[in-house]
Amino acid sequence: MGKTRKAELLPGTLDMLILKTLARNGTLHGYGVAESIRETTDGVLDVEEGSLYPALQRLMLEGWVDTEWGKSDNNRRARFYRLTPDGRKQLAREVASFERTMEAVLRVLRPA
């Protein structure tokens, strides 16, 4: 029997997942973003810190998320992220592109 592997994200989907998570949940700290993605996908997608925080930084530099410092549930200082209006527009673009890609993949997978 083979080992069960964790699902790997398609290139370019992490930003979309983060933006959608913030759109759905409002303001979250990084761990909250990762936990929400894990819970929403029933554990299929597990975003590692080494991928998550560089992506959040990139989204912040693009102007798609804003940040502010606050206290987490366990009373630790944490950076909280929220979607900007430009982030909402980018999310719509990324979802449309992803849907086109998935439709193309499904055309290959489905029998003619």
VMD Tcl script that builds the backbone (N, CA, C; Angstrom):
set m [mol new atoms 336]
animate dup $m
set s [atomselect $m all]
$s set {name element resname resid chain x y z} {
  {N N MET 1 A 0.836 -1.188 0.000}
  {CA C MET 1 A 0.000 0.000 0.000}
  {C C MET 1 A 0.872 1.240 0.000}
  {N N GLY 2 A 0.498 2.236 -0.784}
  {CA C GLY 2 A 1.226 3.498 -0.840}
  {C C GLY 2 A 0.815 4.423 0.291}
  {N N LYS 3 A 1.717 5.331 0.615}
  {CA C LYS 3 A 1.411 6.322 1.629}
  {C C LYS 3 A 0.434 7.349 1.061}
  {N N THR 4 A -0.472 7.836 1.924}
  {CA C THR 4 A -1.374 8.901 1.516}
  {C C THR 4 A -0.600 10.204 1.557}
  {N N ARG 5 A -0.641 10.931 0.451}
  {CA C ARG 5 A 0.075 12.203 0.370}
  {C C ARG 5 A -0.893 13.346 0.568}
  {N N LYS 6 A -0.386 14.412 1.167}
  {CA C LYS 6 A -1.169 15.642 1.276}
  {C C LYS 6 A -1.337 16.219 -0.117}
  {N N ALA 7 A -2.466 16.832 -0.351}
  {CA C ALA 7 A -2.704 17.479 -1.644}
  {C C ALA 7 A -1.759 18.662 -1.793}
  {N N GLU 8 A -1.254 18.830 -2.982}
  {CA C GLU 8 A -0.382 19.963 -3.266}
  {C C GLU 8 A -1.188 21.035 -3.970}
  {N N LEU 9 A -0.921 22.280 -3.613}
  {CA C LEU 9 A -1.604 23.391 -4.261}
  {C C LEU 9 A -1.083 23.567 -5.676}
  {N N LEU 10 A -1.982 23.878 -6.571}
  {CA C LEU 10 A -1.559 24.229 -7.922}
  {C C LEU 10 A -0.833 25.559 -7.868}
  {N N PRO 11 A 0.174 25.753 -8.695}
  {CA C PRO 11 A 0.877 27.040 -8.700}
  {C C PRO 11 A -0.110 28.193 -8.895}
  {N N GLY 12 A 0.040 29.207 -8.079}
  {CA C GLY 12 A -0.800 30.388 -8.193}
  {C C GLY 12 A -2.092 30.349 -7.407}
  {N N THR 13 A -2.415 29.217 -6.778}
  {CA C THR 13 A -3.693 29.137 -6.066}
  {C C THR 13 A -3.615 29.620 -4.625}
  {N N LEU 14 A -2.434 29.665 -4.028}
  {CA C LEU 14 A -2.328 30.061 -2.630}
  {C C LEU 14 A -2.839 31.486 -2.421}
  {N N ASP 15 A -2.442 32.410 -3.287}
  {CA C ASP 15 A -2.914 33.788 -3.145}
  {C C ASP 15 A -4.432 33.834 -3.192}
  {N N MET 16 A -5.016 33.116 -4.145}
  {CA C MET 16 A -6.470 33.091 -4.282}
  {C C MET 16 A -7.134 32.527 -3.027}
  {N N LEU 17 A -6.576 31.463 -2.470}
  {CA C LEU 17 A -7.153 30.856 -1.272}
  {C C LEU 17 A -7.076 31.804 -0.074}
  {N N ILE 18 A -5.964 32.509 0.052}
  {CA C ILE 18 A -5.822 33.472 1.148}
  {C C ILE 18 A -6.818 34.608 0.976}
  {N N LEU 19 A -6.898 35.165 -0.234}
  {CA C LEU 19 A -7.834 36.262 -0.475}
  {C C LEU 19 A -9.273 35.822 -0.209}
  {N N LYS 20 A -9.642 34.635 -0.659}
  {CA C LYS 20 A -11.000 34.138 -0.441}
  {C C LYS 20 A -11.273 33.901 1.034}
  {N N THR 21 A -10.284 33.399 1.745}
  {CA C THR 21 A -10.442 33.160 3.177}
  {C C THR 21 A -10.684 34.473 3.917}
  {N N LEU 22 A -9.947 35.511 3.549}
  {CA C LEU 22 A -10.155 36.821 4.176}
  {C C LEU 22 A -11.497 37.421 3.768}
  {N N ALA 23 A -11.915 37.210 2.522}
  {CA C ALA 23 A -13.221 37.701 2.079}
  {C C ALA 23 A -14.338 37.027 2.864}
  {N N ARG 24 A -14.170 35.762 3.149}
  {CA C ARG 24 A -15.191 34.981 3.843}
  {C C ARG 24 A -15.204 35.239 5.353}
  {N N ASN 25 A -14.033 35.441 5.935}
  {CA C ASN 25 A -13.926 35.502 7.395}
  {C C ASN 25 A -13.610 36.878 7.967}
  {N N GLY 26 A -13.287 37.840 7.127}
  {CA C GLY 26 A -12.912 39.155 7.644}
  {C C GLY 26 A -11.459 39.171 8.073}
  {N N THR 27 A -11.170 39.835 9.162}
  {CA C THR 27 A -9.807 40.013 9.643}
  {C C THR 27 A -9.332 38.767 10.397}
  {N N LEU 28 A -8.166 38.255 9.992}
  {CA C LEU 28 A -7.581 37.077 10.635}
  {C C LEU 28 A -6.077 37.253 10.771}
  {N N HIS 29 A -5.489 36.605 11.773}
  {CA C HIS 29 A -4.029 36.539 11.824}
  {C C HIS 29 A -3.586 35.357 10.973}
  {N N GLY 30 A -2.297 35.269 10.712}
  {CA C GLY 30 A -1.782 34.258 9.801}
  {C C GLY 30 A -2.197 32.845 10.158}
  {N N TYR 31 A -2.071 32.485 11.431}
  {CA C TYR 31 A -2.455 31.138 11.847}
  {C C TYR 31 A -3.936 30.910 11.581}
  {N N GLY 32 A -4.756 31.952 11.791}
  {CA C GLY 32 A -6.190 31.842 11.534}
  {C C GLY 32 A -6.489 31.589 10.070}
  {N N VAL 33 A -5.717 32.217 9.179}
  {CA C VAL 33 A -5.875 31.992 7.739}
  {C C VAL 33 A -5.579 30.525 7.420}
  {N N ALA 34 A -4.446 30.042 7.903}
  {CA C ALA 34 A -4.055 28.650 7.642}
  {C C ALA 34 A -5.074 27.676 8.222}
  {N N GLU 35 A -5.528 27.943 9.434}
  {CA C GLU 35 A -6.497 27.066 10.090}
  {C C GLU 35 A -7.828 27.066 9.336}
  {N N SER 36 A -8.264 28.217 8.865}
  {CA C SER 36 A -9.516 28.296 8.112}
  {C C SER 36 A -9.427 27.492 6.813}
  {N N ILE 37 A -8.318 27.608 6.117}
  {CA C ILE 37 A -8.135 26.833 4.879}
  {C C ILE 37 A -8.142 25.339 5.199}
  {N N ARG 38 A -7.443 24.952 6.244}
  {CA C ARG 38 A -7.390 23.536 6.646}
  {C C ARG 38 A -8.800 23.030 6.999}
  {N N GLU 39 A -9.542 23.800 7.790}
  {CA C GLU 39 A -10.887 23.377 8.203}
  {C C GLU 39 A -11.857 23.347 7.032}
  {N N THR 40 A -11.807 24.365 6.173}
  {CA C THR 40 A -12.719 24.445 5.036}
  {C C THR 40 A -12.505 23.282 4.075}
  {N N THR 41 A -11.270 22.812 3.955}
  {CA C THR 41 A -10.962 21.710 3.030}
  {C C THR 41 A -10.911 20.359 3.731}
  {N N ASP 42 A -11.436 20.296 4.951}
  {CA C ASP 42 A -11.424 19.054 5.733}
  {C C ASP 42 A -10.028 18.452 5.838}
  {N N GLY 43 A -9.034 19.328 5.951}
  {CA C GLY 43 A -7.661 18.880 6.151}
  {C C GLY 43 A -6.922 18.484 4.888}
  {N N VAL 44 A -7.565 18.587 3.737}
  {CA C VAL 44 A -6.903 18.206 2.489}
  {C C VAL 44 A -5.782 19.188 2.164}
  {N N LEU 45 A -6.042 20.482 2.359}
  {CA C LEU 45 A -5.025 21.499 2.108}
  {C C LEU 45 A -4.488 22.005 3.434}
  {N N ASP 46 A -3.191 21.876 3.601}
  {CA C ASP 46 A -2.518 22.301 4.828}
  {C C ASP 46 A -1.415 23.271 4.417}
  {N N VAL 47 A -1.652 24.559 4.622}
  {CA C VAL 47 A -0.707 25.581 4.192}
  {C C VAL 47 A 0.387 25.720 5.247}
  {N N GLU 48 A 1.608 25.481 4.844}
  {CA C GLU 48 A 2.756 25.568 5.743}
  {C C GLU 48 A 3.145 27.027 5.974}
  {N N GLU 49 A 3.691 27.312 7.150}
  {CA C GLU 49 A 4.136 28.673 7.479}
  {C C GLU 49 A 5.126 29.207 6.461}
  {N N GLY 50 A 6.001 28.346 5.973}
  {CA C GLY 50 A 7.020 28.758 5.011}
  {C C GLY 50 A 6.444 29.234 3.687}
  {N N SER 51 A 5.220 28.854 3.400}
  {CA C SER 51 A 4.524 29.334 2.203}
  {C C SER 51 A 3.555 30.465 2.538}
  {N N LEU 52 A 2.890 30.343 3.678}
  {CA C LEU 52 A 1.845 31.291 4.051}
  {C C LEU 52 A 2.371 32.705 4.262}
  {N N TYR 53 A 3.382 32.860 5.100}
  {CA C TYR 53 A 3.820 34.208 5.460}
  {C C TYR 53 A 4.473 34.966 4.305}
  {N N PRO 54 A 5.266 34.322 3.459}
  {CA C PRO 54 A 5.740 35.044 2.266}
  {C C PRO 54 A 4.576 35.458 1.346}
  {N N ALA 55 A 3.555 34.616 1.236}
  {CA C ALA 55 A 2.398 34.956 0.403}
  {C C ALA 55 A 1.647 36.145 1.004}
  {N N LEU 56 A 1.457 36.143 2.316}
  {CA C LEU 56 A 0.790 37.278 2.964}
  {C C LEU 56 A 1.584 38.566 2.766}
  {N N GLN 57 A 2.890 38.467 2.858}
  {CA C GLN 57 A 3.746 39.640 2.632}
  {C C GLN 57 A 3.604 40.140 1.200}
  {N N ARG 58 A 3.585 39.221 0.253}
  {CA C ARG 58 A 3.429 39.573 -1.159}
  {C C ARG 58 A 2.077 40.256 -1.395}
  {N N LEU 59 A 1.014 39.720 -0.810}
  {CA C LEU 59 A -0.316 40.297 -0.963}
  {C C LEU 59 A -0.381 41.692 -0.342}
  {N N MET 60 A 0.321 41.875 0.761}
  {CA C MET 60 A 0.374 43.182 1.404}
  {C C MET 60 A 1.095 44.180 0.500}
  {N N LEU 61 A 2.229 43.774 -0.072}
  {CA C LEU 61 A 2.995 44.662 -0.958}
  {C C LEU 61 A 2.208 45.021 -2.211}
  {N N GLU 62 A 1.364 44.112 -2.675}
  {CA C GLU 62 A 0.519 44.372 -3.846}
  {C C GLU 62 A -0.643 45.307 -3.514}
  {N N GLY 63 A -0.904 45.496 -2.210}
  {CA C GLY 63 A -2.023 46.338 -1.803}
  {C C GLY 63 A -3.344 45.592 -1.743}
  {N N TRP 64 A -3.282 44.268 -1.756}
  {CA C TRP 64 A -4.498 43.459 -1.746}
  {C C TRP 64 A -4.956 43.116 -0.343}
  {N N VAL 65 A -4.064 43.237 0.641}
  {CA C VAL 65 A -4.441 43.089 2.047}
  {C C VAL 65 A -3.822 44.227 2.847}
  {N N ASP 66 A -4.510 44.624 3.903}
  {CA C ASP 66 A -3.990 45.568 4.892}
  {C C ASP 66 A -3.685 44.781 6.149}
  {N N THR 67 A -2.837 45.342 6.989}
  {CA C THR 67 A -2.510 44.675 8.243}
  {C C THR 67 A -2.599 45.644 9.405}
  {N N GLU 68 A -2.777 45.068 10.561}
  {CA C GLU 68 A -2.698 45.825 11.806}
  {C C GLU 68 A -2.282 44.853 12.909}
  {N N TRP 69 A -1.629 45.386 13.905}
  {CA C TRP 69 A -1.199 44.563 15.027}
  {C C TRP 69 A -2.315 44.500 16.058}
  {N N GLY 70 A -2.450 43.339 16.677}
  {CA C GLY 70 A -3.449 43.144 17.720}
  {C C GLY 70 A -3.075 41.961 18.585}
  {N N LYS 71 A -4.007 41.549 19.426}
  {CA C LYS 71 A -3.798 40.406 20.321}
  {C C LYS 71 A -4.577 39.200 19.808}
  {N N SER 72 A -3.920 38.063 19.777}
  {CA C SER 72 A -4.574 36.819 19.362}
  {C C SER 72 A -5.429 36.287 20.507}
  {N N ASP 73 A -6.134 35.196 20.249}
  {CA C ASP 73 A -6.988 34.583 21.274}
  {C C ASP 73 A -6.194 34.174 22.507}
  {N N ASN 74 A -4.929 33.831 22.324}
  {CA C ASN 74 A -4.105 33.437 23.471}
  {C C ASN 74 A -3.292 34.618 24.006}
  {N N ASN 75 A -3.751 35.831 23.674}
  {CA C ASN 75 A -3.197 37.080 24.210}
  {C C ASN 75 A -1.766 37.357 23.754}
  {N N ARG 76 A -1.396 36.829 22.598}
  {CA C ARG 76 A -0.087 37.127 22.021}
  {C C ARG 76 A -0.236 38.204 20.956}
  {N N ARG 77 A 0.812 38.982 20.798}
  {CA C ARG 77 A 0.826 40.008 19.759}
  {C C ARG 77 A 0.864 39.312 18.399}
  {N N ALA 78 A -0.009 39.718 17.491}
  {CA C ALA 78 A -0.096 39.081 16.178}
  {C C ALA 78 A -0.474 40.126 15.131}
  {N N ARG 79 A -0.034 39.888 13.921}
  {CA C ARG 79 A -0.419 40.740 12.802}
  {C C ARG 79 A -1.712 40.172 12.211}
  {N N PHE 80 A -2.706 41.040 12.063}
  {CA C PHE 80 A -3.993 40.654 11.504}
  {C C PHE 80 A -4.116 41.206 10.088}
  {N N TYR 81 A -4.689 40.400 9.205}
  {CA C TYR 81 A -4.804 40.730 7.793}
  {C C TYR 81 A -6.270 40.890 7.419}
  {N N ARG 82 A -6.539 41.855 6.520}
  {CA C ARG 82 A -7.890 42.035 5.996}
  {C C ARG 82 A -7.796 42.410 4.519}
  {N N LEU 83 A -8.813 42.026 3.787}
  {CA C LEU 83 A -8.875 42.269 2.358}
  {C C LEU 83 A -9.147 43.748 2.075}
  {N N THR 84 A -8.489 44.291 1.067}
  {CA C THR 84 A -8.734 45.664 0.623}
  {C C THR 84 A -9.698 45.629 -0.567}
  {N N PRO 85 A -10.241 46.773 -0.968}
  {CA C PRO 85 A -11.062 46.797 -2.181}
  {C C PRO 85 A -10.296 46.285 -3.405}
  {N N ASP 86 A -9.016 46.647 -3.538}
  {CA C ASP 86 A -8.212 46.109 -4.641}
  {C C ASP 86 A -8.042 44.603 -4.511}
  {N N GLY 87 A -7.970 44.113 -3.283}
  {CA C GLY 87 A -7.876 42.679 -3.053}
  {C C GLY 87 A -9.132 41.953 -3.502}
  {N N ARG 88 A -10.289 42.570 -3.295}
  {CA C ARG 88 A -11.551 41.970 -3.763}
  {C C ARG 88 A -11.571 41.871 -5.291}
  {N N LYS 89 A -11.080 42.915 -5.959}
  {CA C LYS 89 A -11.015 42.891 -7.425}
  {C C LYS 89 A -10.055 41.810 -7.902}
  {N N GLN 90 A -8.896 41.703 -7.239}
  {CA C GLN 90 A -7.917 40.682 -7.606}
  {C C GLN 90 A -8.478 39.292 -7.373}
  {N N LEU 91 A -9.199 39.106 -6.283}
  {CA C LEU 91 A -9.818 37.813 -6.009}
  {C C LEU 91 A -10.763 37.433 -7.142}
  {N N ALA 92 A -11.580 38.360 -7.593}
  {CA C ALA 92 A -12.513 38.070 -8.688}
  {C C ALA 92 A -11.751 37.660 -9.947}
  {N N ARG 93 A -10.639 38.350 -10.248}
  {CA C ARG 93 A -9.834 37.995 -11.419}
  {C C ARG 93 A -9.239 36.595 -11.262}
  {N N GLU 94 A -8.716 36.306 -10.078}
  {CA C GLU 94 A -8.076 35.008 -9.861}
  {C C GLU 94 A -9.085 33.864 -9.900}
  {N N VAL 95 A -10.269 34.067 -9.338}
  {CA C VAL 95 A -11.295 33.031 -9.370}
  {C C VAL 95 A -11.717 32.766 -10.812}
  {N N ALA 96 A -11.920 33.809 -11.596}
  {CA C ALA 96 A -12.307 33.627 -13.003}
  {C C ALA 96 A -11.235 32.856 -13.766}
  {N N SER 97 A -9.982 33.196 -13.559}
  {CA C SER 97 A -8.883 32.506 -14.232}
  {C C SER 97 A -8.799 31.044 -13.788}
  {N N PHE 98 A -8.946 30.806 -12.498}
  {CA C PHE 98 A -8.897 29.446 -11.964}
  {C C PHE 98 A -10.028 28.607 -12.538}
  {N N GLU 99 A -11.236 29.185 -12.603}
  {CA C GLU 99 A -12.373 28.445 -13.138}
  {C C GLU 99 A -12.157 28.077 -14.601}
  {N N ARG 100 A -11.587 28.993 -15.386}
  {CA C ARG 100 A -11.280 28.684 -16.794}
  {C C ARG 100 A -10.280 27.530 -16.882}
  {N N THR 101 A -9.257 27.570 -16.025}
  {CA C THR 101 A -8.247 26.513 -16.019}
  {C C THR 101 A -8.865 25.174 -15.638}
  {N N MET 102 A -9.692 25.171 -14.597}
  {CA C MET 102 A -10.314 23.918 -14.156}
  {C C MET 102 A -11.246 23.360 -15.230}
  {N N GLU 103 A -11.979 24.219 -15.914}
  {CA C GLU 103 A -12.844 23.761 -17.002}
  {C C GLU 103 A -12.017 23.097 -18.102}
  {N N ALA 104 A -10.863 23.674 -18.419}
  {CA C ALA 104 A -9.991 23.101 -19.442}
  {C C ALA 104 A -9.461 21.734 -19.002}
  {N N VAL 105 A -9.055 21.619 -17.750}
  {CA C VAL 105 A -8.559 20.344 -17.227}
  {C C VAL 105 A -9.672 19.299 -17.267}
  {N N LEU 106 A -10.880 19.683 -16.875}
  {CA C LEU 106 A -11.986 18.739 -16.879}
  {C C LEU 106 A -12.330 18.276 -18.301}
  {N N ARG 107 A -12.138 19.137 -19.293}
  {CA C ARG 107 A -12.383 18.715 -20.677}
  {C C ARG 107 A -11.416 17.608 -21.076}
  {N N VAL 108 A -10.205 17.638 -20.545}
  {CA C VAL 108 A -9.230 16.590 -20.837}
  {C C VAL 108 A -9.583 15.306 -20.077}
  {N N LEU 109 A -10.031 15.439 -18.843}
  {CA C LEU 109 A -10.299 14.273 -18.017}
  {C C LEU 109 A -11.598 13.547 -18.373}
  {N N ARG 110 A -12.593 14.293 -18.812}
  {CA C ARG 110 A -13.892 13.677 -19.117}
  {C C ARG 110 A -13.833 12.929 -20.444}
  {N N PRO 111 A -14.533 11.791 -20.484}
  {CA C PRO 111 A -14.564 11.065 -21.760}
  {C C PRO 111 A -15.349 11.852 -22.808}
  {N N ALA 112 A -14.928 11.709 -24.041}
  {CA C ALA 112 A -15.574 12.428 -25.157}
  {C C ALA 112 A -16.909 11.822 -25.494}
}
mol reanalyze $m
mol bondsrecalc $m
mol representation Tube
mol addrep $m
